[in-house]
Amino acid sequence: MDNKELVLKAAGELFGDKDPSAVDRWVAPDYRQHSALIGDGPEALRGLVANLPEGFHYELARVIADGDLVALHGIYRGFGPEPLVAFDLFRVADGKLAEHWDALTPVVEETASGRSQTDGPTQSANVDTENSRAFVRGFAQRVLQDADYTVLTDYISTETYLQHNPEAADGLTGFGAAAAKWAGQGKNLVYKTVHKVVAEGDLVLLQSEGEFGEPVAYWDLFRVQDGKIVEHWDVIAPIPAELPHGNGLF
């Protein structure tokens, strides 16, 4: 069983079957947690799973595996009063879930592009992962961190840019209009640190830290095709003042 299969199996038993005993099978004794929802260790996770409500279920949209890291993108329904779009990132060690990060944001039913926050290709394309990783790393440095928008079209396709951020329409004009609206609200896109780059084929996930009118975690998933970024999904999550552990979000 590879790491992708392991994480899917573990997540299915934990959050599909809602089986607290799955913690014993799949979770390391020193499980390290970065979620704002629960503390460290398998017992905290066991308590969460044991108390999931009757109507809870998880809808997986896509999965990305990169060495010991496996990222899930999907929707939690019944976890709270409204459905939540989520990125979950697991580190696997010695056949167990050893570490977890996540970010969640409410589902928006009517989006600027007409696309949902999770639809689109569900599988990565069989292309060179390291080329995709290096390309998106360059984009992250030049455009996101350095804010050099003169090179934007070097990285984002001028022909096809499919957008899943609920406030941005498709294309560079859609992104520009959304960015202008956010700036008018005092929410400039500021990326300070890129913490992780998780890649498989044409899909590259960035986990970053910055500001969006307040301190936030940015989770951006990009699809690369023919040397350009052609699709984007994201979650922008406020960084809470307090966490139920001392590990931080990153």
N, C-alpha and C positions, 0 to 999 in steps of 0.2 A: 504494500500500500504506500503510494507516494504521499507527500505532504498535502497536496490538494485533496486527494481522496480522504485522508485522515481528518482534515478540518471539516469537510463536508459531512462525513460520517458523524463526527463529534457534534457538530452544530445541529444535525438532523435529530440526534437523540436528545440533546439538551433542549433545543428550542422548537423542534417539531413534535417529538414524543413527550416533551416536558417531563423527562425522566431524571430525577435527582441522582439516581444511582449511576448515571452516565459520568458524573464527576469522578467517580472512583476509577473508571476505565480510561478516561481521556485527559484528565487534568493533573499536572505535576504538583507535588506537595508544596513546592515553593512558587506556585503560580503568582505572577506579578501583574498587577492591574493598573491601568492608566485611565479607565473609564471614570466619569464623574458620578456614576450611579452606585458603585459598590466598592468595597475595600479589597485588600489583597487576600490571596489564599483560596483554596478550594471550598472551604466552608461558606465563605461569603457568596460564592457562585452557586453552591448548593441551595442556600437560602433563597436566592433570587429565582432559581428554576422551580423550587418547590412552591413558590408563591405566585407563579404566573397565573393570570386570570383565565377563566374557562374559554373565553373567546379569543385568546391570544394565538396568533400564528405569524410565521415569517415567510415572506415571498422573496426568493433569491432571484436577482436579475443577472448577475455575472460574478465570476470568481477569477482572481489573478494569483498565480503562484510564482514566486521568485526566491529560489533557494529555501531558506528556513522560514520565509515570510509568505503568508497566504491572506489575501484581502477578499472580503465579501462585500458586495454592493446589493442592497435590497431594501425591503420595506417591512417594518414591524407593525402589525395591526393588533389592536387590543391591549397594547402595552400601557397605554394611557388614554386620555380622552380623544386623541386624534392620531391618525397613522403617522409614522415617522420614517423618513428616508434615512438610511444609515450606511456608513462605511464601517466595517469591522476589520481590524488587522490583527492576525495571530502570528506569534512566533512559535515554531515547533522545535522541540528538543527531545531527543531520545524517545520518539514516538508519543509524546504528550504535548498538550497545549501548555506552553510555558509562560507566555506573556500576551497581553491583549491591550489594544488601543481602539477607540471608537469615536465617532462623531455623528450626531443626529440632528435632523431638522424636520419641521412639519411638512407633510405632503401638501402641495398647492394644486388644487384641481384645475384652475384656469391659468395657464402660463402664457407668457408673451409670444413664444414660438409655436404654441399648440402642441408641443411635445411634452411628455411626462418627464419627471425627474429621473426615471430609471429605464425608459424604453430605449430601443436601439439594439445593435449587435450584442448577442449574449456570449459569443466565443471570441477569443483572440485569434487574429489571423496568423498563419504560419510564415512570419517574416522575421528578420534578424532582430532579436530582442535588444542587443547591445546598441545597435544603430538607433532604435527608437528611444532607448534610455538616454543616450548621449545627446540626441536632438532635443528632447524635452528638457534635459538639464541645461542646455544652452539657452533655450527659451526662458526657463525659470530665472537664470542669472541675468540675461540681457533685458528682458521685458518685465518680468515680475519683480525682481529685486532691484535692478538698476533703473527701472521705469523708463527705459529707452524705447519709446513707441515709434521711433523712426525706423526701427527694424522689424516692426510687427508683421509686415507682409513677407519677411524672410522666413517666418515660422508658421503663420496661420494662412490657410488657403483663402485666396480672394474669390474662388469659385464656389467652394462648398465648406461651410462652417456651421455644423448642426449644433444647436445650443439646447441644453437641458436645464440651465439655471432658470428658475421660473420667471425672473424679471427681465431677461434678455432675449430678444428676438434673434433669429438666425442671421448669420453673416457678420462681417466686421462692422457694418453700419448698426446692426442690432446691438452688438456689444458696446459700440461707442455711445449710442443713445442711453443704454443702461448705465454706463460709467458716468456719463454727464449727470444723469438723474441722481445717482448715488452721491456724487460730489456735491450737488446742490443740497443734499440732506446732511452734509458733513461726514459722509462715509467714503473716504478715498480708499482705494485698494492699495494697501501698504503691506508688502511681503518682506519680513525681516530675516527669517531663517527658514531654509528648506531642511527639514529633519530627515525625511525618508523619501526615496525614489524606488517604487516597486513596479517592476515591468515584466510583461509577458507578451511577446510578439508585438502587435501594433498598439497595445494598451499600456499606458504609463500612468501610475498614480503618484501624485505628490502629496506629502503631508507637511504642511508649512505652518509657521507662526507669524502673526503680524497684527495689523489693526484694520478695522472696518468701522470707524466711529467709536470703537472700543477694542480691547484686546480680543483676538479671535484665533481659532485654529482653522486653517484653510485645508480642505481636502479636495483636490482637483484631479479628475480622471480625464486623460486625453487619449484620443485615437489618432494615430499617425498613418497617413496614406500618401504614397508617392512623394515623400520628402516634405510633407506639410501636415500641420494639425488640422483635422477635418471635423472633429466632434469633441464636445466637452460636457462633462457632468460634474457637479460639485456639491459639497456641503460646507457651509460657513457657520461655525459654532462658537458662541461666546465662551471665553475662558472663565470658569467660575472662580470666585475669590477663595473658596475652600473646597477641598477634595476629601473623600473618605479614606485617603491613603497619602503617603508622602512622596509619591513617585512622579508627580506632575502629569501633564497630558501627553508628553512627547518622549 
